[in-house]
Amino acid sequence: AMERLLKDYKEEQSSKKKQKIETSTEGQSTASIRNVTKSSSLKDVDFLIIGAQKGGTMAAVKNMNRHPDIFMLKELHYFDLGWHSGSPEQYRATFKEALQREQPHKLLAYQSGQLLIGEKTPEYIYVDECAVRIKQVLGSNKKFIFFIRDPIQRAFSAWNMITSKHRETESFEDCVDRNLLNLNEMRSYGTAEYHYVQRGFYLDQIERFLKVFPNKENLLIVVSERIQKDPATEYQRIFKFLGVNSDFKFEAEDEHKGVYKTTMKERTKQKLLKIFTPHNERLFQFLGYRIPEWYGCNDDNATVVVDEAVDNKEVERVVKVEKNSKSESIHHDKILASDG
């Protein structure tokens, strides 16, 4: 069943320049796969972009690959989907093979160990067990980049993407309610793309990841709206974080600006704001700064006031979330119930 799943997945991703992990040697056990000795000719991965889905990570790969000291691949899914069928050695070999094919002028830097190797798979920070697997293969001293986008817009963008691929049939409003009823659902490769709401709980994901990789200095948070507005400054931050020439100048490109066939209902937007506000406030406290670019987050005062305008059949409700509140108890079930 896993081999068939991998085959279907690889066929679906064939347009991505054949970057998939090859299946393991027939008959080789998972235990033996994990103990493959690293070839001296294959360089280890130096950093990963671990999320978030629909956070601008595709454009980041394209732009970062323009730096002479960086080579990246996109969405290999080794640490979630490919874990039981590909070896670490095959994973490392994928980068060298792709480099020879796509950017051979960087081979000398690769062979001398001067080229940074990276990958982006936005499920890595979200799917359970990925962090532990990353540590098992890459060690504990790698660097990670996490792109975060307005969780309301991210959720709607993700729903539009999955709907356009005909893998989602329910309305966005129904999907939001479905998520709220299944907040404790297992975070797997198969379920992750349908977790439109939960994948916007950024601090929850950061805290889980830091339990495995506790060195905060090795995790860079990039606000998607800021890199889109001022790419020169933000890419300079990224390059400095990775230890490569941060003065490298280039014209950044954007990617995948989709045109939605529908718009989010105002009532749904307000409902999501009500859901995300406590999570966002905790995130801002962790970061040490607010993100006013996000909807409903531009108030620098101690209290964020969220007005929820509803239709004429319901009474207007006002929710107040204290910025300095120490409580992390978020009653999503009450939000869902009160919306009915």
N, C-alpha and C positions, 0 to 999 in steps of 0.2 A: 504493500500500500504506500509506503514511504517512497519507494523508487518511482511509482507511478506519479505521485504528487510532485516529486522533484522534476520528472520529465515534463509534466504539464506546465510547471512553473517556468522551467528553462525555455520551453517553446514560446510562452507568453512574453518572456523578456528577451527574446532573440534579437530584437532591434537595438538593444543596448550594447552593441559592439562585442558581443560574446564574452561578457565579463563574469559568467557564472562559474561556480565551483563544480568541477567534474566529480562524478560519483566515485565512491571508494572502490578499491580493488575487490572483486567478487570473493566473498568468503572471509574477508578480513574483519576481525571483531572490533567493536567500538573501543574496547580496552587497549588493543594494540595500536589503533589509530591515534589515540591520545599520547602515546609514548614514542611517536616517530621522532628521530633525532633531526635537529635543524641542520639543513645543508649549509655549508660555509659560503656557498655561492648565492644564497637567497637572503635578501635583507628582510629584517623584521618590520612590521608595521609600526610607525612612530606615533600616529594619532588617529583618532576617529571622530567624525561628526555623528553624534548619537541621537540627534533629533533637532527639532520636532517635525513630524510630518506636516507638510504644507507650510513650513516656516521659512522657505527660501533656500533650502539646502541644495537643491539641484543647481541653482544659479551659483551658489558658493563653490561647488566642485568645478564648474566651468571656469569661474574666475580665478580660483586658486591654482588651477592647472597652468595658468599663464605665467606663474612665478617660476623662474628658472631653477629654483631649489626645491620644488614640490611636485609630486605626482600623486594623483588621486584617482580612485575608481568609485563608482556609485552602485549602491544597493547590491552588494554581494550576498547579503543575508546569511553569512556563514554562521554567526553565533545564535541565530534563531532557526531558520528553516534547514540550513545545510549542516547543522552540528553533527547529526548521526550518520552522515553519508560522505563527508569530506574530511580529509586529514588536515592538520595545521600546515604540513608541508605543501599540500596542494593549494591551500589558501595563499601561502606566501608566493608560490610559483605563479599564481594567477597575475600578480602585479608585474613580475618581470616579463612575462609573456605579453601582457598588454602594453607595457612600456616599449618593448621592442617593436610592437606593431604601430603604436599611436604617437609616441614621442621619442624616437630612437636617439635624438640629439642629447637626451638626458642620460643615456646609458653609462657614459664615463663617470658621471657624478654618482650614479647608482653603484657602480662597481667599486668606487673609492669610498663609499659610505657617506657621501656628502649630500645625497638626495633624500629628502624626507618623503616617506611613503604614508599615504593616508587613505581612508575609505569613509564613505558616508552611507549608513543605513539608519533611517530615523526610528526604526523599531528598537534599536539597541538599548535606549534608556527606558523604554516602556515595558517590553516583554520580560516576564519573569525568567530568571536564570541567566539572562544574557551577560549581566555584569560579572557573575561568577565565572562564566565560561571565558570571557575576555581576559580576566585575570589569570586563569589557568593557562591560556595560550600565550598571552602577550606580557604577562608579569604585572607588577603593581605600579610601575613608574612611567606609564604612558600618559599622553595628554588627550583631553577630550573637549569638544566644542558642542555646546547645546544652544541651538537657535530657538528663541521663544517669540511667539506672535500673539497678538490679541486673541485670547482663547475663544471669544465669540466668533470672530471672523475665521479663525482656524477651523473651528468645528463646521461652519457652513461651507468653507472651501473643501474640506475633506468629504463632506456629504455630496457635494456637487461632483467631485472627482469619481467617487465610487458609483454614484448614480449614472454618470456618463459612460462608465464601463459596464453598465447593466448588472452590477452586483448588489444593488440596493433598489428596492421597489417601494419602500415606505416613504411618506413625506418627511421632511426635516423635523417638523413638529412631533410626529409620532416617534421618530428616532430618538429625539431628546427624551421623551417620556420613557421610552424603552430603556435607555441608558440609566435613567434615574431609578428604575425598578431593578436594575442588575449591576449596581455599582461594585459588588464584590465578585463579579464574574472573573474567571481566570484570565490573566493577561498573556495570551499566546499569540503566535503568528497568525493563526486563523481568526481570532476574535479582535485583535488590535485595531484593524482598519474600520471596525464598526463601533469603536468606542469614541464617538465624536466628542462627548462631554468629558469623559475621564482623562483623555489625553491632553486636556487643557488644565489639569491640576498639576502645574509644573513643579511646585515645591515638593509634592508627594514623590514625584519621580526623582528629583534631585536628592532628596533624603534617602531614598532606597539605594540610589547609586553610590552615595557617599558612605554607606555602611560597608561597601566592598572596597571603594577607593576613597579613603577618608581625607586624603590630601587635597584640600580645596584649591590650592595653588595650581593644580593640574586640570582644573575645570574652568573653562571660559564660557561665560554666558553672553550671547549676542542677541540683541533685540532686533528682530527682523525689520520693523518699521524704520529703525535708525540706519541700518545698513543700506536700506533702499533709498533713504533720503540723503545720506552722506557716506557713500561707499568708500571714498578715499580714506576717511578717518577710521572707519570700522575695519577695513581690511588691513590698515596699518596696525591696529590693535591685534588682529589675528596673527599677522606675520611676526610681530614682536613677541606674542605669546608662544609661538612655535620656535622662536629662535633663529628665524631667517631674516634676510635683509628687509627691514620694514620700510625702507625708503623706495622700494620698487614701485614705479608708477605705471599704471595701465588704465585703460578705459573700461570700467566695469560694465557688464551686461546683465540684464535681468532675463528671467526665463519663466515660461509657463504662466503668463498672465491670462487666465481663462476668462471667458465671457459667460456669465451665468444666464441660464434660461429663465430663472425665476429669482425673486428677491425674498429676503427674509422678512417675515411678518414682524411688525413692530412689537406686538405682544410677545412673540417668541424671543426677540432680542432682549426685552426687559426681563423676561423670565430667566434667560441665561445670565444676564447681568446680576440678578439676584443670587443665582447659584455660584457664580465665579467670584463675586466680590470678596467674600471671606478668604478664599484661596489666594486671590491676588494680594490682599493685604498682608497675609503671612509671607508671600513671596517678596513683597517690597521690603518688609522688615529684614528678611534674610539678605537681600541684595544691598540694602542700605540706601536705596533710592527708589523713587516712584517712576512709573512709566506713563506719563500723561498722554502718550500717543494712543493708548488703548481706550476704548469706549468706556466712559464712566469713571476713568481713573485720573482725571486732570485736576482734582481738588487737592491742594496742598494742606488744607486744614486738618484738624484732628479727627473730624468726622466726615465720612463719605455718605451722602444721602442719595438713595436710589429711589426715584419715583417710577412706579409701574403703572402706566396708563392701560386700562383694560376696556373692553367693550361696554356698551350701555347696560348689559345684563349683570354686570358686577360692579361692586363698589371699588373706587380707586384706593390702592394700597400704597403705603409708604414704608420702606424698609430702611432702617438706620444701622450701619455697621461701624462700630468704633474702631478707629485706626490702631489704637494702642491696646486693644483687647487682647488678653492672654488666652482667651478661650479658643480652642481649635475644634469645638463641637459644631458641626455643620449639619443641620437637619434637612437633608435633601428630600426626605419623604414628606415633610410638612409643605415644602415648596410645591411638590407635585400634587399633593392633596388639595392645597388651597387654590391651585390653578384650575381645578375642576369645578 
